Amino acid sequence: MLKQFLNLKLSQKLSPQQIQLMKLIQLPTQAFEQRLLEEMNENPALESGKEEEDYEKDEFENEEYDDYDASESERIDAEDINIDEYLSNDDTPDYKTQVNNYSDDDEERESPLAAPVSFHQDLINQLNTFILNDEEREIAEFLVGSIDDMGYIRRSVQDIVDDMAFTQGIYTDEKMVDRMLHIIHELEPSGVGARDLQECLLLQLKHKTPTESVALAMDIVENQFEAFTKKHYDKLLQKYGVSQEQLKKGIEEIEKLNPKPGGSYTGSNKMIEHVVPDFAIRIVEGDLELTLNGRNAPALHVSKDYQEMMQTYKESRDKSNAQKEAVQFIKQKLDSAKWFIDAIRQRQETLFVTMNAIMHYQQEFFLEGDETKMKPMILKDIADMVGLDISTVSRVANSKYVETPYGTKLIKEFFSEAMKNDQGEDVSTLEIKKILQNVIEEEDKKKPLPDDQLAEILKEKGYPIARRTIAKYREQLDIPVARMRKKM
């Protein structure tokens, strides 16, 4: 049975402008600059550059186009388009903005650009030093192509044989591939072409000058690799019947090896990504001073050409349909430009007030740089201080960086939960993690402290924390278990 009824309810919906503003707030400096360029490309009414303050007031600011017989929603009103907010009169001659910093006899110099050889191309070049027939060269080059960026071939010989037959039409056997693999293992950097870590370390040790320590290291890697990785040093001492000093030297030979031979090569050719701080905090005469990166505050105004088009339409007596359609397009672009400029201003204000609140909340840390002085702080604390929604504060904190006297920090790292110390006071989990890290750094590496002993030490320092919580914090700090921290 069908029933029809009315149901009234209130729902909150964000306007497209509000959604766009939230997206702008979330963008870090570099992404914001890209978004700004996209908007300027899409909206010809939006131009960058500073406006002069002394611009002429438009005569039709408070007039309506009485002879325009479009619908009320399409009418061009001065209230709808307050052009004076956008228009500039910056008729600065070009010669005033040109600077000549060069003399006539200056030479035009160009900086040479580096053309690095790729990791795989370097290996191919090394193959040219070997005398190989056509079949062998094809197999060797295929093997080089199978090496990943870390320098490993992570496939079985049988898979390689099958792959060459199906994809390259090269029919060979495992014996031939093994023989070519031994040639690959002669290439530099040593260890390249290994199929696992154990083989990689062995290849590197074989390239070393033979000594007693190197021989011991090779035996350990080849025959006692599991005991070595688990740091069962007592078993190794008993197995080889050597002194602790001799074992230490053998292990040092292994620790000096490179577990990622290809990584050292490709890493030098990769582009370094620089973090652009969105804020900067300075200490001036004992007080904190916050500044917003100037790249977040571009100077924008409406194109003067659009002012002239509106003026031409106003002065024309006979207004054609084409002119009316054109002026509607102009109105749309003016509205869009006006909103975008307002949105950028709101973004600047939101970023500044939010970071200012964070700075004052964590004032003790920013003045001293001691992470143990970090106060527990959640998003709601800052949202209540600045009168913004929690989601807005989250957008500011998630992807923004601040330059401080103690390094550039990700803002969300200043947020942490609170825990009670033995005095019943709220302390930040960041403070506890820092103290835990300090305790582990100061421990005797010959007898590293297990988690239950770490829990007892922190309890003595006034932080009653369970062993499982210690384990969780240790994993978050990327610190291994006690046995893996052991050193000779």
C-alpha positions as CSV (number, residue, x, y, z in Angstrom):
1,M,0.0,0.0,0.0
2,L,1.4,3.3,-1.1
3,K,1.3,6.3,1.3
4,Q,2.1,9.9,0.6
5,F,3.3,12.3,3.4
6,L,5.3,15.4,3.9
7,N,8.5,15.4,5.9
8,L,10.2,18.6,6.9
9,K,13.9,18.6,7.9
10,L,16.7,21.1,8.2
11,S,19.9,20.3,6.3
12,Q,23.1,22.3,5.9
13,K,24.6,22.5,2.4
14,L,27.8,24.2,1.4
15,S,27.7,26.6,-1.6
16,P,30.1,26.1,-4.5
17,Q,32.0,29.1,-3.3
18,Q,32.4,27.7,0.3
19,I,33.6,24.3,-1.1
20,Q,36.1,26.1,-3.3
21,L,37.3,28.2,-0.3
22,M,37.8,25.0,1.7
23,K,39.9,23.5,-1.1
24,L,42.0,26.7,-1.3
25,I,42.7,26.6,2.4
26,Q,43.9,23.0,2.2
27,L,46.5,23.8,-0.5
28,P,50.1,24.4,0.5
29,T,52.0,27.3,-1.0
30,Q,53.3,25.5,-4.1
31,A,49.9,23.9,-4.9
32,F,48.2,27.3,-4.3
33,E,50.4,29.0,-6.8
34,Q,49.5,26.3,-9.4
35,R,45.8,26.8,-8.6
36,L,46.3,30.6,-9.0
37,L,47.8,30.1,-12.5
38,E,44.9,27.9,-13.5
39,E,42.4,30.4,-12.4
40,M,44.1,33.2,-14.3
41,N,44.3,31.1,-17.4
42,E,40.6,30.3,-17.2
43,N,39.4,33.8,-16.3
44,P,40.7,36.6,-18.6
45,A,39.2,39.2,-16.2
46,L,41.7,38.3,-13.5
47,E,45.2,39.7,-13.7
48,S,48.2,39.8,-11.4
49,G,50.1,42.9,-10.3
50,K,49.6,45.7,-7.9
51,E,46.9,48.3,-8.4
52,E,47.6,52.0,-7.9
53,E,45.5,53.6,-5.2
54,D,44.6,56.7,-7.3
55,Y,42.2,55.2,-9.8
56,E,39.3,57.0,-11.4
57,K,35.8,56.2,-10.0
58,D,33.6,54.8,-12.7
59,E,30.6,57.0,-13.4
60,F,28.1,54.2,-13.6
61,E,28.8,52.8,-10.2
62,N,25.2,53.5,-9.0
63,E,23.4,53.4,-12.3
64,E,21.3,50.7,-14.0
65,Y,20.9,49.9,-17.6
66,D,17.3,51.0,-18.0
67,D,17.2,50.2,-21.7
68,Y,18.3,46.6,-21.2
69,D,15.1,44.5,-21.4
70,A,16.5,41.2,-20.1
71,S,15.0,39.3,-17.2
72,E,15.6,40.6,-13.7
73,S,18.0,37.8,-12.9
74,E,20.2,38.8,-15.9
75,R,20.1,42.6,-15.4
76,I,23.5,44.3,-15.0
77,D,23.3,46.3,-11.8
78,A,26.1,48.3,-10.2
79,E,25.3,46.5,-6.9
80,D,25.9,43.2,-8.7
81,I,29.1,44.3,-10.3
82,N,31.1,46.7,-8.1
83,I,33.8,47.2,-10.7
84,D,35.6,49.8,-8.6
85,E,36.8,47.0,-6.3
86,Y,38.7,45.5,-9.2
87,L,39.7,48.2,-11.6
88,S,43.1,49.8,-11.7
89,N,44.6,52.7,-13.5
90,D,48.2,51.6,-13.6
91,D,49.3,53.3,-16.8
92,T,52.9,53.0,-15.8
93,P,55.2,53.4,-18.9
94,D,57.3,50.3,-19.7
95,Y,60.5,52.2,-19.3
96,K,59.8,52.8,-15.6
97,T,59.7,49.1,-15.0
98,Q,62.8,48.2,-17.0
99,V,66.2,47.9,-15.3
100,N,69.5,47.7,-17.1
101,N,72.0,45.8,-15.0
102,Y,74.4,45.0,-17.8
103,S,77.1,46.8,-19.6
104,D,77.7,46.7,-23.4
105,D,80.8,44.6,-23.1
106,D,79.2,41.9,-20.9
107,E,79.4,38.4,-22.4
108,E,76.3,36.3,-22.6
109,R,77.1,33.2,-20.7
110,E,75.1,30.0,-20.5
111,S,75.3,27.5,-17.7
112,P,76.0,24.0,-18.9
113,L,73.3,21.4,-18.1
114,A,74.3,18.1,-16.7
115,A,73.3,15.1,-18.8
116,P,73.6,12.1,-16.4
117,V,73.8,8.6,-17.7
118,S,71.1,6.4,-16.3
119,F,71.8,3.5,-14.0
120,H,70.8,0.9,-16.6
121,Q,72.7,2.7,-19.4
122,D,75.8,2.7,-17.4
123,L,75.5,-1.1,-16.9
124,I,75.0,-1.5,-20.7
125,N,78.1,0.6,-21.3
126,Q,80.1,-1.7,-19.0
127,L,79.0,-4.8,-20.9
128,N,80.8,-3.3,-24.0
129,T,84.1,-4.2,-22.3
130,F,83.2,-7.9,-22.5
131,I,83.7,-10.0,-25.6
132,L,80.3,-11.5,-26.2
133,N,78.5,-13.0,-29.3
134,D,75.1,-11.7,-30.4
135,E,73.1,-14.2,-28.4
136,E,75.1,-13.6,-25.2
137,R,74.8,-9.9,-25.6
138,E,71.0,-10.1,-26.0
139,I,70.7,-12.2,-22.9
140,A,73.0,-10.0,-20.9
141,E,71.1,-6.8,-21.9
142,F,67.8,-8.5,-21.0
143,L,69.2,-9.3,-17.6
144,V,70.3,-5.7,-17.1
145,G,66.8,-4.6,-18.0
146,S,65.5,-6.9,-15.3
147,I,67.5,-5.2,-12.6
148,D,65.4,-2.9,-10.4
149,D,66.4,0.6,-9.1
150,M,67.9,-1.0,-6.0
151,G,70.2,-3.2,-8.1
152,Y,68.4,-6.5,-7.6
153,I,67.0,-9.1,-10.1
154,R,64.0,-10.3,-8.2
155,R,63.0,-13.1,-10.6
156,S,64.0,-16.7,-10.9
157,V,66.3,-17.9,-13.7
158,Q,63.4,-20.1,-15.1
159,D,61.1,-17.1,-15.2
160,I,63.7,-15.1,-17.1
161,V,64.2,-17.9,-19.6
162,D,60.4,-18.1,-20.2
163,D,60.0,-14.4,-20.5
164,M,62.8,-14.1,-23.1
165,A,61.2,-16.8,-25.2
166,F,57.7,-15.2,-25.1
167,T,58.5,-11.5,-25.3
168,Q,61.8,-11.3,-27.2
169,G,61.9,-14.6,-29.2
170,I,65.2,-15.5,-27.6
171,Y,65.3,-19.2,-26.9
172,T,67.9,-20.2,-24.4
173,D,68.4,-22.4,-21.3
174,E,69.0,-21.8,-17.6
175,K,72.7,-22.7,-18.0
176,M,73.3,-19.9,-20.5
177,V,71.4,-17.4,-18.3
178,D,73.4,-18.4,-15.3
179,R,76.7,-17.9,-17.2
180,M,75.5,-14.4,-18.3
181,L,74.4,-13.7,-14.7
182,H,78.0,-14.2,-13.5
183,I,79.1,-11.6,-16.0
184,I,76.5,-9.2,-14.7
185,H,77.8,-9.8,-11.2
186,E,81.2,-8.5,-12.4
187,L,79.7,-5.1,-13.1
188,E,79.9,-2.0,-10.9
189,P,78.6,-1.1,-8.4
190,S,79.6,-4.4,-6.8
191,G,76.6,-6.5,-5.7
192,V,74.4,-5.5,-8.7
193,G,72.3,-8.2,-10.2
194,A,71.9,-10.1,-6.9
195,R,68.7,-12.0,-6.4
196,D,68.5,-11.4,-2.6
197,L,70.3,-9.6,0.2
198,Q,72.6,-12.5,1.1
199,E,73.9,-12.9,-2.4
200,C,74.3,-9.1,-2.7
201,L,76.5,-9.0,0.4
202,L,78.5,-12.0,-0.7
203,L,79.2,-10.4,-4.1
204,Q,80.5,-7.2,-2.4
205,L,82.7,-9.2,-0.1
206,K,84.2,-11.1,-3.0
207,H,85.3,-7.8,-4.5
208,K,87.1,-6.8,-1.3
209,T,90.8,-7.3,-0.7
210,P,91.1,-10.7,1.1
211,T,91.9,-10.4,4.8
212,E,91.1,-12.4,7.9
213,S,88.1,-10.2,8.8
214,V,86.8,-10.4,5.2
215,A,87.1,-14.2,5.1
216,L,85.2,-14.4,8.4
217,A,82.5,-12.0,7.1
218,M,82.1,-14.1,4.0
219,D,81.7,-17.3,6.0
220,I,79.2,-15.7,8.3
221,V,77.1,-14.3,5.4
222,E,77.3,-17.6,3.5
223,N,76.7,-20.1,6.3
224,Q,75.4,-18.2,9.3
225,F,73.3,-15.5,7.8
226,E,70.2,-16.1,9.9
227,A,72.2,-16.0,13.1
228,F,73.8,-12.7,12.0
229,T,70.5,-11.0,11.0
230,K,69.1,-12.0,14.4
231,K,72.3,-10.8,16.2
232,H,72.9,-14.1,17.9
233,Y,76.5,-13.1,18.6
234,D,77.0,-15.7,21.3
235,K,76.2,-18.5,18.8
236,L,78.7,-17.0,16.3
237,L,81.4,-16.8,18.9
238,Q,80.8,-20.5,19.8
239,K,80.6,-21.5,16.1
240,Y,83.8,-19.9,14.9
241,G,85.9,-20.1,18.1
242,V,87.2,-16.5,17.7
243,S,87.6,-13.7,20.1
244,Q,85.0,-11.0,20.6
245,E,87.3,-8.5,19.0
246,Q,87.8,-10.7,15.9
247,L,84.0,-11.2,15.5
248,K,83.5,-7.5,15.9
249,K,85.9,-6.8,13.0
250,G,84.2,-9.3,10.8
251,I,80.7,-7.9,11.5
252,E,82.1,-4.4,10.8
253,E,83.1,-5.6,7.4
254,I,79.5,-6.6,6.7
255,E,78.0,-3.4,8.1
256,K,80.1,-1.3,5.7
257,L,78.5,-3.0,2.7
258,N,75.7,-1.4,0.7
259,P,72.4,-3.4,0.8
260,K,71.1,-1.4,-2.1
261,P,73.9,-1.0,-4.6
262,G,71.6,0.5,-7.3
263,G,70.2,3.1,-4.8
264,S,73.5,4.9,-4.3
265,Y,73.7,5.4,-8.1
266,T,70.2,6.5,-8.9
267,G,69.9,8.6,-5.7
268,S,72.5,11.1,-6.9
269,N,70.5,11.7,-10.2
270,K,67.1,12.2,-8.6
271,M,65.6,15.7,-8.2
272,I,65.7,16.9,-4.7
273,E,62.3,18.1,-3.5
274,H,62.4,21.2,-1.4
275,V,59.8,22.0,1.2
276,V,58.4,25.5,0.9
277,P,57.4,26.8,4.4
278,D,53.9,28.4,4.4
279,F,54.8,30.3,7.6
280,A,57.9,31.6,9.4
281,I,58.3,32.1,13.2
282,R,61.1,34.3,14.5
283,I,62.2,35.2,18.0
284,V,62.5,39.0,18.1
285,E,63.6,40.5,21.5
286,G,62.2,37.5,23.4
287,D,58.8,37.6,21.6
288,L,57.5,35.3,18.9
289,E,56.8,36.9,15.5
290,L,54.7,35.1,12.8
291,T,54.8,35.8,9.1
292,L,52.9,34.2,6.3
293,N,54.8,33.3,3.2
294,G,54.4,36.2,0.7
295,R,53.7,33.8,-2.1
296,N,50.3,33.1,-0.4
297,A,49.3,36.8,-0.8
298,P,49.4,37.6,-4.5
299,A,48.4,41.0,-5.8
300,L,45.3,40.6,-8.1
301,H,43.0,42.9,-9.9
302,V,40.4,43.0,-12.7
303,S,41.7,43.5,-16.2
304,K,41.4,47.1,-17.4
305,D,40.2,45.9,-20.8
306,Y,37.1,44.6,-19.1
307,Q,36.4,48.1,-17.6
308,E,36.7,49.6,-21.1
309,M,34.3,47.0,-22.5
310,M,31.7,47.8,-19.8
311,Q,32.2,51.5,-20.4
312,T,31.7,51.0,-24.2
313,Y,28.5,49.1,-23.6
314,K,27.2,51.9,-21.2
315,E,27.9,54.6,-23.7
316,S,26.5,52.9,-26.8
317,R,23.0,54.0,-27.7
318,D,21.9,51.1,-29.8
319,K,22.6,47.9,-27.9
320,S,22.5,44.8,-30.0
321,N,21.7,41.3,-28.8
322,A,25.4,40.3,-29.4
323,Q,26.5,43.2,-27.1
324,K,24.0,42.1,-24.5
325,E,25.3,38.5,-24.6
326,A,28.9,39.8,-24.4
327,V,28.1,42.0,-21.3
328,Q,26.6,39.0,-19.6
329,F,29.8,37.1,-20.2
330,I,31.8,40.0,-18.8
331,K,29.5,40.1,-15.7
332,Q,30.1,36.4,-15.1
333,K,33.9,36.8,-15.3
334,L,33.8,39.9,-13.1
335,D,31.8,38.0,-10.5
336,S,34.2,35.1,-10.7
337,A,37.2,37.4,-10.3
338,K,35.7,39.2,-7.4
339,W,34.9,36.0,-5.6
340,F,38.4,34.6,-6.2
341,I,40.0,37.7,-4.8
342,D,37.8,37.6,-1.8
343,A,38.5,33.8,-1.3
344,I,42.3,34.5,-1.4
345,R,41.9,37.1,1.3
346,Q,39.8,34.8,3.4
347,R,42.4,32.1,2.9
348,Q,45.2,34.4,4.1
349,E,43.2,35.4,7.2
350,T,42.3,31.8,8.0
351,L,45.9,30.6,7.7
352,F,47.3,33.4,9.7
353,V,44.8,33.3,12.6
354,T,45.1,29.5,12.9
355,M,48.9,29.4,12.9
356,N,49.0,32.3,15.3
357,A,46.8,30.4,17.7
358,I,49.0,27.3,17.4
359,M,52.1,29.5,18.0
360,H,50.7,30.9,21.2
361,Y,49.4,27.6,22.4
362,Q,52.9,26.1,22.0
363,Q,54.7,29.3,22.9
364,E,57.1,27.5,25.4
365,F,58.3,25.1,22.7
366,F,58.8,27.8,20.0
367,L,60.8,30.0,22.5
368,E,63.1,27.2,23.7
369,G,63.0,24.5,21.0
370,D,62.7,21.7,23.6
371,E,60.3,19.0,22.4
372,T,59.7,17.9,26.0
373,K,58.0,21.4,26.5
374,M,55.4,20.5,23.8
375,K,51.9,20.8,25.3
376,P,49.1,18.3,24.5
377,M,47.0,19.9,21.7
378,I,44.1,18.6,19.7
379,L,42.2,20.2,16.7
380,K,39.3,21.3,19.0
381,D,41.6,23.3,21.2
382,I,42.7,25.5,18.3
383,A,39.2,25.6,16.7
384,D,37.7,26.9,20.0
385,M,40.4,29.6,20.2
386,V,39.9,31.0,16.7
387,G,36.2,30.3,16.3
388,L,36.6,28.0,13.3
389,D,35.3,24.6,12.4
390,I,37.6,21.6,13.4
391,S,37.7,20.5,9.7
392,T,39.0,24.0,8.7
393,V,41.8,23.7,11.3
394,S,42.6,20.2,10.1
395,R,42.9,21.6,6.5
396,V,45.4,24.2,7.6
397,A,47.5,21.7,9.7
398,N,47.6,18.7,7.4
399,S,49.8,19.9,4.5
400,K,51.4,23.1,5.7
401,Y,54.9,23.7,7.0
402,V,56.3,26.3,9.3
403,E,59.9,27.5,9.4
404,T,61.2,27.8,13.0
405,P,64.5,28.6,14.6
406,Y,64.8,24.9,15.2
407,G,64.1,23.7,11.6
408,T,61.1,23.4,9.3
409,K,58.2,21.5,10.8
410,L,55.0,20.0,9.6
411,I,52.3,21.8,11.5
412,K,50.2,18.6,12.2
413,E,53.2,17.3,14.2
414,F,52.5,19.9,16.9
415,F,49.2,18.1,17.6
416,S,49.2,15.2,20.1
417,E,47.0,13.5,22.7
418,A,47.3,14.0,26.4
419,M,48.3,11.5,29.0
420,K,48.5,11.8,32.8
421,N,51.8,11.8,34.6
422,D,52.3,10.7,38.2
423,Q,51.3,14.1,39.4
424,G,47.9,13.9,37.6
425,E,49.0,16.6,35.1
426,D,48.2,16.3,31.4
427,V,51.4,15.8,29.3
428,S,51.8,15.4,25.6
429,T,52.5,12.1,24.0
430,L,55.2,13.9,22.0
431,E,57.0,14.7,25.3
432,I,56.8,11.0,26.3
433,K,58.1,9.8,23.0
434,K,61.0,12.3,23.2
435,I,62.0,11.1,26.6
436,L,61.7,7.4,25.5
437,Q,64.0,8.2,22.5
438,N,66.5,9.8,24.8
439,V,66.5,6.8,27.2
440,I,67.1,4.4,24.3
441,E,69.9,6.6,22.8
442,E,71.7,6.6,26.2
443,E,71.3,2.8,26.8
444,D,74.3,0.4,26.8
445,K,74.1,-1.1,23.3
446,K,75.8,-4.2,24.4
447,K,72.8,-4.8,26.7
448,P,69.9,-2.9,25.2
449,L,66.8,-2.4,27.4
450,P,63.7,-4.5,26.7
451,D,60.3,-2.8,26.7
452,D,59.4,-3.8,30.3
453,Q,62.6,-2.2,31.6
454,L,61.9,0.9,29.5
455,A,58.4,1.1,31.0
456,E,60.0,0.9,34.5
457,I,62.5,3.7,33.7
458,L,59.7,6.0,32.4
459,K,57.7,5.2,35.5
460,E,60.6,6.4,37.6
461,K,60.7,9.6,35.6
462,G,57.0,10.2,36.4
463,Y,55.3,8.7,33.4
464,P,53.4,5.5,34.3
465,I,53.0,3.8,31.0
466,A,52.2,0.2,30.2
467,R,54.7,-2.0,28.3
468,R,52.4,-2.4,25.3
469,T,52.3,1.4,25.1
470,I,56.1,1.6,25.1
471,A,56.1,-0.9,22.2
472,K,53.6,1.2,20.3
473,Y,55.6,4.4,20.8
474,R,58.9,2.6,19.9
475,E,57.4,1.4,16.6
476,Q,56.1,4.9,15.8
477,L,59.6,6.2,16.4
478,D,60.9,3.5,14.0
479,I,63.1,2.0,16.8
480,P,63.6,-1.8,16.6
481,V,63.3,-4.2,19.5
482,A,66.1,-4.6,22.1
483,R,67.7,-7.6,20.4
484,M,68.0,-5.8,17.1
485,R,69.6,-2.8,18.8
486,K,72.4,-4.9,20.2
487,K,76.0,-4.1,19.1
488,M,79.3,-5.8,19.8
